Amino acid sequence: MKYNDRPWLNHYPPGQDHKISLPEITLVEHIERIASEFPREPAIYFLGVTISYQELMAHSNRFAQALIQNGILPGDVVGINLPNSPQYVIAQVGALKAGCSASGVSPLLTPRELAYQLGDSRARVLVTLDAIFEHRFLSISDQLPDLKLIVATGILDFLSWIKQKAARILKKVPHGKLRPVEGKTLFKFMDILSTYPDRASGVKVSPEDHCLIMYTGGTTGTPKGTIITHRNMMTELAIVTGWLNMELGKEVILSAFPLFHIAGLALALGTIFIGSVQILIPNPRDTKHIVKEMAKYKPTILVNVPSLYMMLLEEPGFRKLDFSRLSFCLSAASPFPVESIGQLEDAVGEGKMLECYGLTEVSSLATMNPRRGTRKVGTVGVPLPNTMIRLVDLGTGTIDVPFGEEGEIVVSGPQVMLGYLNKPDETALSLKERHGETWLHTGDIGRMDSDGFLTIVDRTKDMLNVGGYKVFSREIEDKLYENPAIEFCAIIGVPNPKRPGSDLVKLVVQPSPYFKNVNQELLKAEILAFARENFAPYKVPKIIEFVETIPLTAVGKVDKKALK
């Protein structure tokens, strides 16, 4: 049996098409159709605020007009540097209406990391929190000549004044002061919504136009902008919503995946794609708030990383919730221990957990366990419709490995990215032609059984997974080498005993000769201070080990296999 035989088709749910008809319209056109069909239905629930589709369209029209009237052109990049909030969704939809590409920018990035992504994407617009503006952006503003428009907002801006004041007193919500920036135009987000007209942009967008520039590690571990077209995303949303049999206008979806991550953004766009409502979660660690929202709105779908499901199981109120309306839970981004899946299903209902596999380069998901029919716990399911997967040898990447053996996962389908922004060499490493088809070489190692169910064996090369966030070892190492105390270093992941499926970042250091006799605790403190200054918190090493000599391979590279 060969991969071209597609044995997984035998395990598709009854009535599921093996190949669906792909939409030939843009995401903008589809969103406008949905909004006209469900104008008064809720699109967003956020901290007690409800935003209807009619309101979402009006707000996004005004945001698009602000971009257009301030010289932002179709094809320009809009960086959205926000936690999950109505402002994020409005800016995302508004950017698409203006013909722009949106790029999710993590609010956890340090100034150096923020400058890199905005500079690499040549972003013309930044939508950010007022606190980030004051405390991180101002220090790098002169490094971003392409950036012309800044839109600042507070996380609570959609709440009433009284609720905003109470929240700041009780939860100490950070906020910052705004001031003019030379060479750039500064707006308050809410001023845009009150001053610009609710008028269609008039911009023509085609299915081949860029839709998103989402940053990922790709094949080598350095952040790269993944180009996703309107056709890519429309295809992905049509495939996934159809596979899950999601009901038009009826789903209530809760997810703590950040919108700046492809999984979170695809889910938000997918919710709009089917005219349903999403409960936005601004702080994924606030499990009490999540349980409160679930009790209030009774979601039909949950989508989270395994570690958050485990945290919810430890939250006293979670098991007391009424899960009768819950259709299924999706889990992605890291492995979910089989025993833990059983514990979750004891609470929410047997057979409701569906594991899946995806990556930024396929616009979100490539495989999933069926919602109906055969499901294999511990696997990430089977290839989705219109999607072809094979496993190839780890040496040349050209020879199919037999079913049941480990190999690199390669994917072909209409949702596969266009390429990496301004990086033709990296694109060529990832996208390769085979018999007239384009195949994405993921770098992930998997094993497919004879039924076509895929199991993830290892993570992409040396990439770590820290609570659902990708941590690229090479990026950290390259910066750490600027520290004179370090002769050689390596970043590796070790299992986090408190968060199954998540890594702790471990740094192994061979000190430079002048620092070998320095007290190790002092040296550790100095390296940690350097790391905290240069990296987002989840990238900072939690364990530092000093060694006399780091093992090297025959060609002089750090031997991480030996270290692990």
ZAMAR-697158 format. One record per residue (C-alpha): y, x, z. Coordinates in steps of 0.1 Angstrom, whole numbers. Each point is the difference from the previous one (the first is absolute). Example, Ala and Ser with C-alpha at 12.3 -4.5 7.8 and 13.67 -1.06 7.14 Angstrom:
residues 2
SITE    py    px    pz
SITE   -45   123    78
SITE    34    14    -7
end
This chain:
residues 564
SITE    py    px    pz
SITE     0     0     0
SITE    35    12    -9
SITE    35    -9    12
SITE     7   -17   -34
SITE   -27   -25    10
SITE    24   -12    28
SITE   -27   -11    24
SITE    27   -14    23
SITE     6   -29   -23
SITE   -33   -15    13
SITE    16    -3    34
SITE    33   -16   -11
SITE     6   -34    17
SITE   -12   -31   -19
SITE    26   -10   -26
SITE    18    33     2
SITE    11    12   -35
SITE   -11    36    -7
SITE    31     6   -20
SITE    31   -21     4
SITE    28    -7   -24
SITE    29    22     8
SITE    36   -14     4
SITE    24    10   -28
SITE    32    -6    20
SITE    20    21    25
SITE    -1    -2    37
SITE    36   -13    -1
SITE    -9   -29   -23
SITE   -30   -10    21
SITE    21     1    33
SITE    26   -23   -16
SITE   -27   -24   -11
SITE   -15    -1    34
SITE    34    -6    17
SITE     7   -29   -24
SITE   -33   -15    10
SITE     3     4    37
SITE    38     2     7
SITE     0   -15    34
SITE   -32    15    12
SITE     2    30    24
SITE    -3    35   -14
SITE     6    20    31
SITE    -4    -5    38
SITE    18    27    20
SITE     7    -1    37
SITE     6   -37     0
SITE    19    -1   -32
SITE   -13   -18   -31
SITE    11     9   -35
SITE    -9   -24   -28
SITE    -8    10   -36
SITE    33   -16   -11
SITE    19    22    26
SITE   -20    31   -10
SITE    10    -5   -37
SITE    36    -5     9
SITE     1    31    23
SITE   -18    21   -26
SITE    23   -12   -28
SITE    30    11    21
SITE   -16    34     7
SITE    -7     5   -37
SITE    37    -9    -8
SITE    12    26    25
SITE   -21    26   -17
SITE    12    -9   -35
SITE    36    -4     8
SITE     0    34    17
SITE   -13    19   -30
SITE   -37     0     7
SITE   -19    -1   -33
SITE   -35   -12   -10
SITE   -25    28     7
SITE    20    14    30
SITE   -20     5    32
SITE     8   -20    32
SITE   -13    16    32
SITE    -8   -25    27
SITE    -1    17    34
SITE    -7   -29    23
SITE   -27   -13    23
SITE   -16   -34    -8
SITE    29   -25    -2
SITE    16   -26   -22
SITE    24    26   -13
SITE   -29    21   -14
SITE   -14   -30   -19
SITE    34   -10   -13
SITE     9    35   -11
SITE   -34     4   -17
SITE     3   -32   -20
SITE    37     6    -7
SITE    -7    35   -13
SITE   -26   -14   -24
SITE    24   -27   -12
SITE    25    28    -8
SITE   -26    18   -20
SITE    -3    28    25
SITE   -30    17    15
SITE    -4    -3    37
SITE   -13    29    21
SITE   -12    -5    36
SITE    14    25    24
SITE   -15     3    34
SITE    25    -5    29
SITE   -20    27    19
SITE    10    28   -24
SITE    21    29    13
SITE    33     8   -18
SITE   -18    28   -19
SITE   -28   -23   -12
SITE    25   -28    -8
SITE    20    24   -21
SITE   -31    11   -19
SITE   -11   -35   -10
SITE    34   -13    -9
SITE     8    32   -19
SITE   -34     1   -18
SITE     3   -36   -11
SITE    37     5    -9
SITE     7   -32    19
SITE    33   -17    -8
SITE    -1   -24    29
SITE   -11     2    36
SITE    -6   -30    22
SITE    -4    11    35
SITE     5    -8    37
SITE    34     7    16
SITE   -18    22    25
SITE   -16    21   -27
SITE    33     2   -18
SITE    18    15    30
SITE   -27    21    15
SITE   -19    13   -31
SITE    17    -8   -33
SITE    35    14     7
SITE   -14    35     5
SITE   -15     1   -35
SITE    24   -22   -20
SITE    15    30   -18
SITE   -34    10   -12
SITE    -4   -32   -21
SITE    24     1   -29
SITE   -19   -28   -19
SITE     4   -24    28
SITE    30   -23    -6
SITE    -6   -32    21
SITE   -10    -4    36
SITE    -8   -33    15
SITE    -4     0    38
SITE   -14   -27    23
SITE   -12    -6    35
SITE   -36   -11     5
SITE    12   -32    18
SITE    27   -10   -25
SITE   -17   -32    -9
SITE    -1   -12    36
SITE    28   -19    17
SITE    26    20    19
SITE   -14   -12    33
SITE   -35    10    -9
SITE    12    34   -13
SITE    18     7    33
SITE   -30   -10    21
SITE   -24    20   -21
SITE    22    31     3
SITE     2    -4    38
SITE   -37    -6     5
SITE   -15    23   -25
SITE    27    26    -6
SITE     0    -5   -37
SITE    16    31   -16
SITE    31    -4   -20
SITE    26    23   -15
SITE    36     2   -11
SITE    10    -1   -36
SITE    27    22   -16
SITE    11     8   -36
SITE   -20    27   -18
SITE    18    21   -26
SITE   -11    -8   -36
SITE   -21   -30    10
SITE     7   -37     4
SITE   -11   -16    33
SITE    -8   -36     6
SITE   -13   -21    28
SITE   -31   -19   -11
SITE    12   -33    14
SITE    34     4   -17
SITE   -18     1   -33
SITE   -17   -33     7
SITE    33   -16     9
SITE    22    14   -28
SITE   -20     4   -32
SITE    -9   -30   -22
SITE   -33   -17    -1
SITE    -4     5   -37
SITE   -29    13   -22
SITE     4    36    -9
SITE    -6    -5   -37
SITE   -19    33    -1
SITE   -30     0   -24
SITE   -31    16    15
SITE   -33     7   -19
SITE   -35     3    13
SITE     0    37    -8
SITE    32     7    20
SITE    -3    19    33
SITE    -3   -23    30
SITE    -7    24    29
SITE     2    37     9
SITE   -22     3    30
SITE    -6    34    16
SITE   -35    14     6
SITE   -18    33     4
SITE   -18    -2   -34
SITE   -26    27    -7
SITE    17    30    17
SITE    15   -14    32
SITE    37     3    -9
SITE    20   -33    -1
SITE     3   -13   -35
SITE    16   -32   -14
SITE   -27   -23   -15
SITE    14   -20   -29
SITE   -13   -36     1
SITE    11   -24   -28
SITE     5   -37     0
SITE   -32    -3   -19
SITE   -19    21    26
SITE    12   -21    29
SITE    -4   -34   -17
SITE   -35    10    -9
SITE    -8    11    35
SITE    13   -31    16
SITE   -18   -23   -25
SITE   -33    18     6
SITE     2     1    38
SITE    13   -35     7
SITE   -26   -14   -24
SITE   -28    20    15
SITE     9   -13    35
SITE     5   -35   -13
SITE    34    -2    17
SITE    15   -35    -2
SITE    34    -5   -17
SITE    27   -10    25
SITE   -24    -3    29
SITE    -7    34    16
SITE    17    13    31
SITE    -4    38     0
SITE     5    24    29
SITE     0    38    -5
SITE    14    29    19
SITE    -4    24   -30
SITE    35    14    -7
SITE    17   -11   -31
SITE     8    36   -10
SITE   -38     5    -3
SITE   -16   -13   -32
SITE   -25   -21    20
SITE    28   -18    18
SITE    22    -4   -30
SITE   -28   -13   -22
SITE    -8   -25    27
SITE    36   -12     2
SITE     3    -3   -38
SITE   -35   -17     0
SITE    12   -25    25
SITE    29    -9   -23
SITE   -24     1   -30
SITE   -18   -30    14
SITE    30   -18    15
SITE   -11     4    36
SITE    17    13    32
SITE    -3    34    17
SITE     6     6    37
SITE    20    33     0
SITE    -9    23    29
SITE    28    26     6
SITE   -19    20    27
SITE   -38     3    -6
SITE    -5    14    35
SITE    13   -31    17
SITE   -33   -18     3
SITE    15   -26    24
SITE    25   -11   -27
SITE   -28    -1   -26
SITE   -21   -23    22
SITE    30   -22     7
SITE     7    -3   -38
SITE   -37    -8    -7
SITE     0   -27    27
SITE    32   -16   -15
SITE    -8     1   -37
SITE   -38     1    -1
SITE    -5    24   -30
SITE   -27    -6   -25
SITE    -2    37   -10
SITE     3    32    21
SITE     4    35   -17
SITE     1    31    22
SITE   -13    35     6
SITE   -31     2    22
SITE    19    16    29
SITE    23   -30     3
SITE   -30   -24     0
SITE   -14    21    29
SITE    34    -2    18
SITE     1   -37    -4
SITE   -35    -4    15
SITE    14    17    31
SITE    29   -24     2
SITE    -9   -27    25
SITE    14   -29   -20
SITE   -17     8   -33
SITE   -35   -13     8
SITE    15   -32    12
SITE    16    -9   -33
SITE   -12   -28   -22
SITE   -15    17   -31
SITE   -12   -32   -17
SITE    26     3   -28
SITE    -7    37    -5
SITE   -19     4   -34
SITE    -5    38     1
SITE    13    34    12
SITE     5    29   -23
SITE    -3    36    13
SITE    12    30   -20
SITE    14    36     2
SITE   -27    15    23
SITE   -37    -6    10
SITE    -9   -29    22
SITE   -30     7    23
SITE   -27   -26    -5
SITE    -3    -6    37
SITE    38    -7     2
SITE    -3   -24   -29
SITE   -26   -19    20
SITE    24    -2    30
SITE    28   -13   -22
SITE   -22   -27   -16
SITE   -12   -11    34
SITE    37    -9     6
SITE    11   -13   -35
SITE   -32   -13   -15
SITE   -31    14   -16
SITE     3    13   -35
SITE    38     0    -1
SITE     6    37    -2
SITE     2    15   -35
SITE     4    38    -4
SITE    17    13   -31
SITE    10    32   -17
SITE    31     9   -19
SITE    28    25    -5
SITE    35     1   -12
SITE   -11    12   -35
SITE   -18   -33    -6
SITE    29   -22    12
SITE   -19    -7    32
SITE   -37   -10    -2
SITE   -30     9   -22
SITE   -30   -13    20
SITE    -7   -27    25
SITE   -29   -18    17
SITE    -4   -35   -14
SITE    15   -28    20
SITE   -30   -22   -10
SITE   -35    12    -6
SITE   -14    34     6
SITE    20    22    25
SITE   -11    34    12
SITE    16     9    33
SITE    10    37     2
SITE     6     2   -38
SITE    33    -7   -18
SITE   -16   -24   -23
SITE    -3     0   -38
SITE    24     7   -28
SITE    24   -29    -6
SITE     2   -19   -33
SITE    14    20   -30
SITE    -7    32    20
SITE   -25    27    -8
SITE   -11    26    25
SITE   -24    29    -3
SITE    -8    30    22
SITE     2    35   -16
SITE   -12    34    12
SITE    23    19    23
SITE     0    31   -21
SITE    11    -9   -35
SITE     8   -36     5
SITE   -16    -8   -33
SITE   -36    -9     8
SITE   -11   -33    15
SITE   -20     4    32
SITE   -29   -23     6
SITE     3   -32    21
SITE    -5     9    37
SITE    15    35    -3
SITE    35    12    10
SITE    26     6   -27
SITE    37    -3    -7
SITE    12   -36    -5
SITE    16    -5   -34
SITE    16   -33   -10
SITE    10   -16   -33
SITE    19   -33    -4
SITE    33   -16    -9
SITE    14     5    35
SITE    -2    38    -1
SITE    34    16     2
SITE    20    13   -30
SITE     2    35    16
SITE    20    20    25
SITE    37     1    -3
SITE    13    32   -17
SITE   -33    17     7
SITE   -20     3   -33
SITE   -23    27    14
SITE   -10   -21    30
SITE    -4   -30   -22
SITE   -24    20   -23
SITE   -21    10    31
SITE    -4   -37    10
SITE    -1   -19   -32
SITE   -27    11   -25
SITE   -13   -15   -33
SITE   -37    -8    -4
SITE   -13   -17   -30
SITE    34   -15    -8
SITE     6   -13    35
SITE    24    14    27
SITE   -17     8    33
SITE    17     7    33
SITE   -16    28    20
SITE     6   -11    35
SITE   -12    32    19
SITE   -18   -24    24
SITE   -37     5     5
SITE   -23   -30     0
SITE   -36   -12    -5
SITE    -9   -31   -19
SITE   -34   -18     5
SITE   -21   -16   -27
SITE    17   -33     6
SITE    34    15    -7
SITE    14     0    35
SITE    22    30     8
SITE     1    20    32
SITE    28    25     7
SITE   -15    33    11
SITE    30    21     5
SITE    38    -2    -3
SITE    20    15   -28
SITE    -3    37     2
SITE    18    12    31
SITE    20   -32     6
SITE     1   -14    35
SITE     2   -37    10
SITE    22    -5    31
SITE     0   -36    11
SITE     1   -11   -37
SITE    26    25   -10
SITE    -9    27   -25
SITE     7    36    12
SITE    -1    27   -26
SITE   -11    33    16
SITE    14    22   -27
SITE    35   -15     4
SITE     0     7    37
SITE   -15    35    -4
SITE    26    10   -26
SITE    28    -8    23
SITE   -17    16    31
SITE    -2    32   -19
SITE    38     2     3
SITE    -5     6    38
SITE    -2    38     6
SITE   -26    -4    27
SITE   -26   -11   -25
SITE   -20    24   -20
SITE   -27   -25   -13
SITE    -4   -36     9
SITE   -21   -30    -9
SITE     4   -37     6
SITE   -33   -19     5
SITE    -9   -34    14
SITE   -21    -7    30
SITE   -12   -35     9
SITE    22   -19    24
SITE   -22   -14    28
SITE    25   -27     8
SITE     4   -12   -36
SITE   -32    -2   -20
SITE     4    11   -36
SITE    33    18     8
SITE     6    37     1
SITE    19    22    25
SITE    20    27   -18
SITE   -13    34    11
SITE    18    33    -8
SITE   -19    32     0
SITE    22    31     2
SITE    -5    37    -5
SITE    32    14    15
SITE    20    26   -18
SITE    -3    36    15
SITE    33    -2    19
SITE   -10   -32    18
SITE   -36     8     9
SITE     9    10    35
SITE    24   -29     7
SITE   -11   -25    26
SITE   -20   -26   -19
SITE    16   -29    18
SITE    34    12    -9
SITE   -10     6   -36
SITE   -16   -35    -1
SITE    32   -16    13
SITE    21    19   -26
SITE   -23   -11   -29
SITE     0   -36    12
SITE    38     0     2
SITE     1    13   -36
SITE   -25   -27   -11
SITE    19   -28    17
SITE    32    11   -17
SITE   -15     0   -35
SITE   -27   -28    -1
SITE    -4   -37     7
SITE   -16    -6    34
SITE   -35    -8   -14
SITE    -1    34   -18
SITE     7    21    30
SITE   -31    18    12
SITE   -16   -15    32
SITE   -23    31     5
SITE    10    36    -6
SITE   -27    27     1
SITE     7    37    -2
SITE   -26    23   -16
SITE    -2    37    -5
SITE    -9    -4   -37
SITE    -1   -31   -22
SITE   -31     1   -23
SITE     8     4   -37
SITE   -19    -8   -32
SITE   -10    27   -25
SITE    32    -6   -19
SITE    22     3    31
SITE     6   -37     8
SITE    -3   -14    35
SITE   -36   -12     4
SITE     5   -35    14
SITE   -37    -8    -4
SITE    -8    28    25
SITE    28   -12    23
SITE   -13   -36     0
end
